[in-house]
Amino acid sequence: MAHEEPEGADVQKPSIKAPKTREGIESLIRKLVKEHNTPLLLILKSVLSRQFYYFKKKLPNIEPFYAIKSNPNAQILKHFVSLGCAFDVASAKEIEWVLRAGAKPRNIIFANTIKSEADLQYARCHKIDLLTFDNELELYKIAKFCPKARVVLRIKVANIGSVVQLSLKFGADLEQATYLLKKAKSLGLHPEGISFHVGSQCTNINNYIQALEESAKIFAEAASVGIHLKLLDIGGGFPIKHFDGEDGTIFEKMASTLRKEIKRLFKGYDKLRIIAEPGRFFCGPAGILITQVVGKAFRDNKYYYYINDGVYQDFSGVIFDHCKYEFKTLKHGPKLLCTIAGPTCDSLDIISLTEELPELDIGNVIYVKNIGAYSCASAVPTFNGFAPAKVLVI
């Protein structure tokens, strides 16, 4: 089968610094609209770098493995390779993408706890030997197709207050943990550690504290039966701002607590390998989606603005990620209640029913910041003939 590049890996330009003011952003948007038309998804490499180094600064003892499902654009992957980042993948295709971007097998964790036989064979063929699991049957599969692999047990933890729940489908019950680690060892695999995920856009630090406490108990219990774990994977879920007025210090506060709790709970923590799987945190703030009004109507006592991107394209996060975005325009003036809808014939394609924007005309620009994650990544290629935005990585 011919290689398929991740969607949106089509345009790259020399890196520029992210504008720091609204005036700077809007000046850049005007220039890009003239050059590329719309819809256009702008990815700023300077912001990708900023997020990576910010994470490393606040959590210096934790290795980030970029969760590429959040945005697998080829240029983003290559940029993170250049920064020395590792990768969290969920399939053979994602393994292929990160290897083509230049990642080394040792810097990849196959973190989908349910893997097909074909994907396991692909992982073994390409020397990917760090894999997660959360059930006994998966261990038999791994032992058959990836013998002697290093395995990490994902446990079920609280996701209270997280925007997207990620323990509904994955995670072993805590009382099964030691049994599953022993089973892994008996099958010739190497039990490497414990992983968990507290849910996406998590602002509840208690989720992390509870998960760390449970993980420390499993580490101790495993040691008592001769299994000495070496790795702790704290997953992702780190929150970002979607609106300008939101608190931008949440991650910094969480990082401080994480450092303290890991030091408190894990003896010899400085010798423990600790990794994380940030996705949205790395690529979300780097994205600006630029659209234009293609239709206008007055109904339900308010204006409806139909734009050339919608929930089947780069606003897919509205459906799949429960995401809310802050809409901005290049036009300024008194704001009126309005609805923003996408271009398709489906009535589901309504992005927001209650926005306040200046009265707009056909051709006016509507743009959204902090939309680099879970946008083009889950967009439908050509529903109704409408393609997702062109991706411009600069």
N, C-alpha and C positions, 0 to 999 in steps of 0.2 A: 504493500500500500504506500502511495506517495505521502511524503510528509506534509502535514497541514500546519501552517503557522497559526499561532493564536490570532483570533480576530483583532483587527485594529493595529497590526504591526506594520503600518503602511507609510508613515511619514516621519522622518527624523531630521532635526536641524541642530545646529550648534547650541550647546547649553547656554541659557541665560539665567540671570538671577530673577527670582520671583518679585514682581512689583509689591511694594509694601503699603501702598495707599490705594484707595478706591479709584482715584484719578489715574494712577499708574496702570491699574488693572484694566480700566475702561479704555485707556489709550491703546493698550496692547490689543484688546479685543477688536477695536475699530480697524486696526491695521490687519489683523488676521482674517477678519470677515471679508475685507476687500480682496485679500490674497487667496483665501481658501473657500469662501462661501460657508454655509452652515447646513446641517448641524456639524459642530466641531468640538471634539473633546481634547482639550489641551492638558498635557501632562508635563509638569515642570521637574526636570531632573534635580534642580537645586533644592527643591522641597523633599524629594525622595532622599537625598543625601542628608538634609537637615533632620528629617525624622529618624533616619538610621543612627546618626551620631548622637542625637538627643536620647534615644533609647540606650545606647551604649554608655552615655555619660551617667544616666540615672540608675542604670542596672548594670554596672561594669562587670559583674561576675556571671552574667547570664548571656549565653550565646543566642542571638536571634536567628531563627530559621523562617524566612519569609514564606507565608502561606500563599502560594501563588494563585489559588482559586479566587482571591480577591481581585486580582488583575494579572493575567498571564501574558500581557503584551511583551513581545520579544525584546523590545528595546528596554523595557523596565527590568526584565530578567538580566539582560547584559549589564545594565547599570549596577544592579545589586551584586553581580559577580565581581565587577570592578572594585566594589567597596569591600569585598571579602565576606559577603553575607552567605549564609547557608540557606537551604530551602526545605520547606514542608510540601510534599506532593501527595496526591490521592489516587493516581492512576498511572498506567504505563505511558499514556500520552503526555501527562505532565512531567514524568521522568524524561521523556524524549525532549520536551521543550527546554527544560533546564540544562540538560546535557548539551544541547545544541547552543545554548547561550554561553557555555564554557564552564559550568559547574562541575566540580569533582564529585565522584560517587560518595566519598567520605563525608561530603557536606550536604547530604540528602537524607531526610527521614521519610519513609513511606508511611504516612500517618493516617491512612484510612484503615479502620479496624476490620473492615470487610473487603477482601480483595479477591478478584477472580483468579482462577488458576493460570490463565494466560498472562495476567498482569504480574503474578508472582514469578512466573518463568522469565518474563522480560526483566524484572528487577534482578533476579539472580544472574542473568546473562550480562547485565551491565554493572554487576558488582555492588548493587544496593543491598546492604545487609542489616540495616537498622529499620525495624518494622514494629508497628504497634499492633495490639490485639486486645480483645476484651471478652473472649469466650473460648471454650474448650475446642469446639469444632474447628475454629480458625487456626488453632495451634497445630492440629493434625495436617491441615492444608499447608501451613508454613513449613512444617517439618518435612513434608513430602517434596515440595517444590523449591524451598530455600533452606536446605539442611544446614545446620550449624549457625543459622542467623541469630543476630542479637535482637531480642524482643523486649518491647516496652509495654507493660500492662496499663491500659487506660481504665481508670475507675470512674464511677458515677459520683458526681459532686453536685452541690446546690448551685442553681442558676437564678437565685432570687433577685429580681430587679433588673436582670439583663434583658436587652431588647429582643435578642434571638436566643431561644432556649436550645442548648446543644448537648443536653444529657437525656433528652427524650428518646433518642435513637441509639446512643452509644454509651458505653461505660459498664464495667463489671460491678456487681454489688460488692460492697466492701468485705463482707464475710467470705467471699469466694477468692479474695486476692491471693492469700498464701497458697491455697490449693492450686490455683492456676499457675503460679510461679513454679511450684514444685512439678506440676505436670509438664511445663515447658522444659524444665531441666531433664526430666525423665525421657523426653522425646529427642534429646540431643541438642536442644536449642540453648542459647545463653541468655538467661533472664538479666536484662540490663538495668531496668529501672521502672519507674511509675510515671504515668502522665495523666493529666486531667484538663478539662476545659470548663471555665466558669460561665460561659455564654458570651455572646457578642455584645459590644458596647456596654460592658459591665462597669457600673459605677459603685457597686456595693463591695467594698473591700472585705467584708465578712465572708463573702464567697471564697476569696483567695485564702483567708486565714483558716477557715474550716477545711478547705481542700489540703492545705499544707499540713495541718494537724493530722488529718486522716492518712496522708502520705507518709508522714514520719512514723506513725504507728505501724504501717505496713513494712517500712524499712526495718524497724526493730523486730517485728515478728518474723520477717523473712530471715534476718540474721540469726535468729534463734534456731532456725532449722538448717543453717548452713548455706543460705543464699545471701550473698553480700552484694547489694545493689549499688550501682555506680552512677546512675543518671536520674535526674528529676526533670520532667518536662511540664512546665506550668501553663502550656497552651497559649492561647491568644485572648481576645476579648478586650484588649486595652482601648479605652474610649478616646474618641476625637470630637472636636467641635464641628457641628454642622451649621450653627448660627453664630454670627459675630458676637452676640451678647452673652453667649454661654461661658461658663467658668472654664478657663483654659489651664487651670492648675491641677485638675483632678489626677492626671497621670503622675505628676510629680509627687503628689501626696501618697498615691498608691505605691509608687516605687519605693518611697521611704519606708512604708510599712512592710513591704515585701522583703526588703533587705533585713530589717530587724527580725521579722518572723522566721525567715530562713536560718538566720544565725542562732535564734533561740531554739529552734526545733530540731536541727540536724547537727549532730556531733561531727566534727571534722568537715563542716560545710565547705571550708576553703579547698578541700580535696574532692568534693562532690562536683560532678559535671552537671550544670544546670542549663537548660535550654528553654526557649520560648518560641511561640509560633505567631508573631504579629503579622497580620495581613492588612486590614483596614488602617491600622495605626501607621503603617509605612506609606501606603499609596493613596489613601483617602484624601488627605490634605493637599496632595499634589495635583488634583484634577479640577479643571474648570470646564463646565459644559456650556457651550454657546449655541443658542437656538434663535430662531426668528418667528414672528407671528406670520402665519400664512392664511389665517381666516379670523373673522370677528363676527359675533352675533350678540343680540341682546335678548336674554331669556331669563325667566325667574327673577326679574327685577335686578339683573346685574349683567355685566359684560362677560361673554365667553371668548377667551382667546385660544385659538387653535394653533399650536406650534409644530415645527417640523421634526419633533422628537417626542417620544411618548413612553408608556410603560412597557411596550413591546420592544423598545429599543433601549436607550441609555437611562431611562427612568425605571428600569426593571426593578431597581431596589425598592421602589414603592410597594411592589407586590411581594417580592421574594425576601426582602430584607427589612420590612416594616420601617422604611426610612422616610424621614421628613427633611425637606430641603428648604433653604432660604433663597427665594427668588429675587433677583435684582434686574434692573433695566438701565439702559443708557439714557433713558428719558426721565427727567425729574419734574415733579409737580405734585399737586394734591393727589392723595391716594384714594382709590375707590375699591369697594369689594368686588372681586371677580373670580372666575373659574378658569383654570388652565387645563387644556385638554390636548391630547396627542393627535397625530394626523390620520390614524387608522379609522376604519368603519366600525370598530367595536366600541360599544358604550362603556366597556371596562376601562378603556383608554382615557381615563380622566386622572390627571396628575394631582390636582388639588382643587377642592370645591370652594375654599375660603382663603383666598389671598387678597392682599391689599397692594395695588399697584397704580401708578399714574395711568390715565387713559391712554391706550396704545393704538397704533394703526398698523395695518399690514406692512410688514417689512421691518418693524421695530425689533430690537434684540432683547431677549430675556436670557439671563445667564445664571448659573448656579456654581458656587464654589464647593470645595471639599467633597467632590463626587468622583474621585479617582478609583474608589473601590466598589465592587458589586454594582457596576453600571454596565459598561460594555461587556464585562465578563459573563453576564447572564442574559445579554440581549439576544433576541431572535434575529437571525440573519436578514430575512427579507419578508416579514409578515406584511401582507397587503402590498408588497413591493417597496416598502419603506426600509431602507438600510439604516443601521446604526450610524452614529456620527463618525466622521473620519477622525482618526487619532493622530494628534500631532505631538511628538515627544521632543521637547526643546530644553 
